[in-house]
Amino acid sequence: MSKPAPKPWIDAIAPYVPGRSTTDDGRKVSKLSSNENPLGTSDQARAAYAAAATTLDRYPDASAAALREAIAAQHGLDPARIIYGTGSDEILHLATGAFAGLGDEVLFVRYGFSVYPIAARRVGAEPIEADDKDYATDVDALIAKITPKTRVIFVANPNNPTGTFAGKAEIARLHAAIPADCLLVLDQAYAEYLEVGEDDGGLALAMSAPNVLVTRTFSKIYGLAAERIGWGYGSAEVIDALHKIRAPFNVTTGGQSAAIAAVADTAFVDKSRAHNAKWLRWFEDQIAGLGNAGLRAVPSKANFSLVLFDGKLTAEAALKGLMDAGYIVRWLPGQGLPNALRITIGTEDECRGMVAALRKLVDNAG
């Protein structure tokens, strides 16, 4: 019997799998699997979100004008060149939808964000993976994979799930090597966790280069993951193309209000960054102390750590043991990382408790 069938490139998609929030037996425990802000959300953002409830009967501002103005003022940008979306994920999909299609190639680094191949296949493009350099972005490997079919290049910086960072010189070198008709998308979801003054130069490139798009999110350091708010910056021509396929009313009134307040609450962002810097370094030091047991933390610039398990304790066993101890982390065999766990930096209590549980698992493994 005949029935509708999806296109073959849709059938080839492996759906995105989010970080778990409950254990195998249904318990809600410390969630360190989705890189959420352990300090929660700015009080100012919460208040703004609550106040927006008085207009639930009205559509949100389809142009997100006030939000774009707030972002532009914060970063010294032209508000007319800001795109907004349902998380930065939507903008990544918009980029491939507008600039790639059947027969084209979308390029990204091995161990890159798992949305990239999904976004490519969704429009019939071929996802192309470049080799990494010890889990980090290898600019030379990316350049070597560029062909006349390459239309979009994704670079997460800092990278998810590895936490690695490519500096300004490397990003400039990559941009100089790509064809003019190829769009470079710099996915900066974790940029706010970089040290003050540390920058890959992406926004500056996007101000002047016609083929660069920078994306960011309010889901991480701003603590607004539930509202799904992202934004991007690029040339007027790139942004106009994205608007043509952007869903209308894609950012809620509450989300816009909360994001505007979150941008203004720089003290909360500074506190979140300082907390992460302290406990990320502490966590990496603790893992270094377990090096004799085959554990290694890939140096991170984000709010998580990718821990490699190359000893008697396997990543899968550690995942289950930590879950039993009350901590959910992220195991990524589907991304070619069966020997690794991605662990979000939590509160002080969560960090200390999780490391204590991990040490016990290492000891028990012999």
C-alpha positions in Angstrom: 0.0 0.0 0.0 1.4 3.4 -1.0 2.2 5.9 1.7 4.2 9.2 2.1 7.9 8.6 2.4 10.5 11.0 3.7 13.3 12.0 1.4 16.3 9.7 1.7 18.5 12.4 3.2 15.9 12.8 6.0 16.0 9.0 6.6 19.7 9.3 7.1 19.4 11.7 10.0 20.4 10.4 13.5 18.1 12.5 15.7 19.6 14.8 18.3 19.8 13.2 21.8 19.6 15.6 24.7 21.3 15.2 28.0 19.3 13.1 30.4 17.5 14.6 33.4 16.6 11.4 35.3 18.3 8.1 36.2 17.5 4.7 34.8 15.1 4.2 37.7 13.4 7.6 37.3 15.2 9.5 40.1 15.8 13.2 39.7 19.4 13.8 40.8 22.1 16.4 40.1 22.0 17.0 36.4 25.5 17.6 35.0 24.6 16.5 31.4 23.4 19.6 29.6 25.8 22.4 30.5 23.2 24.5 32.2 24.2 27.4 34.6 24.5 25.9 38.2 23.7 29.4 39.6 20.3 29.4 37.9 18.9 32.6 36.3 19.4 36.3 37.0 16.8 37.6 39.5 16.3 40.5 37.1 15.6 38.2 34.2 13.1 36.2 36.3 11.2 39.3 37.3 11.1 40.5 33.7 9.8 37.1 32.5 7.1 37.1 35.2 6.0 40.7 34.3 5.5 39.6 30.7 2.6 37.3 31.7 0.2 40.2 31.5 0.3 40.1 27.7 -0.1 36.4 27.1 -3.0 37.1 24.8 -0.9 39.0 22.3 1.7 37.8 19.8 5.3 38.7 20.7 7.1 41.4 18.8 7.9 39.7 15.5 11.0 41.9 15.0 12.4 41.5 18.5 13.4 45.1 18.2 14.1 45.8 21.9 16.1 42.6 22.2 18.2 43.4 19.2 18.8 46.8 20.5 20.0 45.4 23.9 22.3 42.9 22.3 23.7 45.5 19.9 24.4 48.0 22.7 26.2 45.3 24.7 28.5 44.3 21.9 28.8 47.4 19.7 26.8 45.9 16.8 24.3 47.1 14.2 20.9 45.9 15.5 19.6 45.6 11.9 22.2 42.8 11.3 21.1 40.7 14.3 19.1 37.5 13.7 17.2 35.9 16.5 15.9 32.3 16.9 14.6 29.5 19.0 18.0 29.0 20.6 21.1 29.3 18.5 20.1 25.8 17.1 17.5 27.4 14.9 20.0 29.8 13.5 22.4 27.0 12.6 19.6 25.3 10.8 18.7 28.6 9.0 22.3 29.0 7.9 22.3 25.6 6.1 18.7 26.1 4.8 19.7 29.4 3.2 23.1 28.6 1.9 23.3 24.8 1.3 21.2 22.2 -0.4 21.2 19.0 -2.5 24.6 18.3 -3.8 26.4 20.7 -1.5 28.8 20.0 1.3 28.7 21.2 4.9 32.0 21.0 6.7 32.8 20.7 10.4 35.4 19.3 12.7 35.4 15.8 14.2 33.8 15.9 17.7 31.9 19.0 16.7 28.4 19.9 17.8 26.0 17.1 16.8 23.5 19.5 15.3 25.8 20.2 12.4 25.3 16.9 10.5 21.6 17.1 11.2 21.3 20.6 9.8 23.2 19.5 6.7 21.2 16.4 6.0 17.9 18.2 6.7 18.5 20.2 3.4 20.0 17.4 1.4 23.6 18.5 1.8 26.4 16.1 2.6 28.0 16.5 6.1 31.8 16.4 5.8 34.0 15.8 8.9 37.6 17.0 9.2 40.1 15.4 11.5 40.6 16.8 14.9 44.0 17.6 16.6 43.8 15.9 20.0 40.1 16.6 20.3 40.6 20.2 19.2 39.8 22.1 16.0 42.5 21.5 13.3 42.4 24.4 10.9 44.7 22.7 8.4 42.4 19.7 8.4 39.4 21.9 7.7 41.1 23.7 4.9 42.2 20.4 3.3 38.6 19.3 3.2 37.3 22.4 1.4 36.0 21.5 -2.1 34.0 23.5 -4.8 30.9 21.9 -3.2 31.6 23.4 0.3 29.0 25.9 1.1 28.9 26.1 4.9 31.7 25.6 7.5 30.7 25.2 11.1 33.3 25.9 13.9 32.1 25.7 17.5 34.4 27.9 19.6 34.7 26.9 22.4 33.8 23.5 21.0 31.1 21.3 22.2 31.6 18.6 23.4 35.4 18.9 23.9 35.6 22.5 25.4 38.6 23.3 23.2 39.3 26.8 21.8 40.8 28.0 18.6 42.4 31.5 19.0 42.0 34.6 16.9 45.0 33.9 14.6 43.7 30.4 13.8 40.2 31.6 13.0 41.6 34.4 10.8 43.8 31.9 9.0 40.7 29.7 8.3 38.7 32.6 7.1 41.4 33.7 4.7 41.5 30.2 3.2 37.8 29.7 2.5 36.2 30.6 -0.8 34.1 33.8 -1.0 31.0 31.9 -1.7 31.3 29.7 1.4 29.7 30.8 4.7 31.8 30.4 7.9 29.6 30.0 10.9 31.3 30.5 14.3 29.1 28.9 16.9 30.0 30.9 20.1 27.5 29.3 22.5 30.1 29.3 25.3 31.9 32.5 24.4 30.8 34.3 27.6 32.8 31.8 29.6 36.1 32.9 28.1 38.4 35.1 30.2 37.8 38.8 29.7 39.8 39.9 26.7 40.0 36.4 25.3 38.4 36.4 21.9 38.5 34.5 18.6 37.8 37.7 16.6 34.5 36.3 15.2 32.3 39.3 15.8 34.9 41.6 14.4 35.1 39.4 11.3 31.3 39.4 11.0 31.3 43.2 11.0 33.4 43.4 7.9 33.4 40.0 6.1 30.3 39.2 3.9 30.7 35.4 4.5 30.9 35.1 8.3 28.0 34.4 10.7 28.5 34.4 14.5 25.9 32.7 16.7 25.3 32.9 20.4 22.8 31.7 22.9 21.0 32.7 26.2 20.8 29.1 27.2 24.2 28.8 28.9 25.7 31.6 31.0 22.5 33.6 31.1 20.5 30.7 32.5 17.6 30.9 30.1 17.7 27.4 28.6 14.0 26.8 29.1 13.1 29.8 26.9 15.3 28.8 23.9 16.7 32.2 22.8 19.6 32.5 20.4 21.0 35.2 18.2 23.4 35.7 15.4 25.4 38.5 13.6 26.5 38.7 10.0 26.4 40.8 6.9 23.1 42.4 5.9 22.8 40.0 2.9 23.3 36.9 5.1 20.8 38.1 7.8 18.2 39.0 5.1 18.5 35.5 3.7 18.0 33.9 7.2 14.9 36.1 7.8 13.3 34.8 4.7 13.1 31.3 6.2 12.9 32.2 9.9 9.7 31.1 11.6 7.5 34.1 12.5 7.1 35.0 16.2 9.9 32.6 17.0 11.0 34.2 20.3 8.3 34.5 23.0 7.4 37.8 24.7 8.6 36.4 28.1 11.8 35.2 26.5 12.5 38.5 24.9 11.8 40.3 28.2 14.0 37.9 30.2 16.8 38.1 27.7 16.8 41.9 27.7 17.1 41.9 31.5 19.7 39.2 31.4 21.9 41.3 29.0 21.7 44.2 31.5 22.6 42.1 34.5 26.3 42.0 33.9 27.0 41.3 37.6 25.2 37.9 37.3 27.2 37.1 34.2 30.5 38.0 35.9 29.6 35.9 38.9 28.7 32.9 36.7 32.0 33.3 34.8 34.0 33.5 38.0 32.3 30.5 39.5 33.0 28.4 36.4 36.6 29.5 36.1 37.3 28.5 39.7 35.6 25.1 39.7 36.6 24.1 36.2 40.2 24.6 37.1 39.6 22.7 40.4 37.9 19.9 38.5 40.7 19.6 35.9 43.2 19.5 38.8 41.3 16.6 40.4 41.2 14.7 37.2 44.9 15.2 36.6 45.4 13.6 40.0 43.7 10.5 38.6 46.0 10.3 35.6 47.6 7.1 36.9 44.2 5.5 36.6 43.9 6.4 33.0 41.7 9.5 33.3 42.4 12.8 31.4 40.5 16.0 31.1 40.7 17.7 27.7 41.6 21.4 28.5 38.4 23.3 28.4 37.3 26.9 27.9 33.6 26.2 28.4 31.4 25.3 31.4 32.1 21.6 31.1 34.9 19.1 30.9 35.4 16.2 28.5 37.0 13.4 30.6 38.7 10.5 28.8 38.7 7.0 30.4 41.6 4.9 29.2 42.2 2.7 32.2 40.4 0.0 34.1 37.4 2.2 34.7 35.4 2.6 31.5 33.3 5.7 30.6 30.2 3.5 30.5 30.9 2.1 33.9 31.6 5.6 35.3 28.4 6.9 33.8 26.4 4.2 35.6 28.3 4.5 38.8 27.9 8.3 39.0 24.2 7.9 38.2 23.9 5.5 41.2 25.7 8.1 43.3 23.3 10.8 42.3 25.0 12.5 39.3 23.9 12.4 35.7 26.6 13.2 33.1 26.8 12.8 29.4 28.2 9.7 27.6 28.7 10.3 23.8 29.3 7.0 22.0 27.1 8.3 19.2 29.6 11.0 18.5 32.6 8.7 18.4 33.4 9.2 22.1 32.7 5.8 23.8 35.7 6.4 26.1 34.6 9.8 27.3 32.1 11.6 29.6 31.2 15.2 29.2 30.6 16.6 32.7 29.0 20.0 33.4 30.7 22.2 36.1 28.0 22.4 38.8 27.8 24.0 42.2 30.6 23.6 44.7 28.7 20.8 46.4 28.0 19.0 43.1 31.6 19.3 42.0 33.0 18.0 45.2 30.4 15.2 45.6 30.8 14.1 42.0 34.6 14.0 42.2 34.4 12.0 45.4 32.1 9.5 43.8 34.4 9.3 40.8 37.4 8.6 43.0 35.5 5.8 44.7 34.7 4.3 41.3 38.3 4.5 40.3 39.4 2.8 43.5 36.9 0.0 43.1 38.0 -0.6 39.6 41.4 -1.5 40.9 
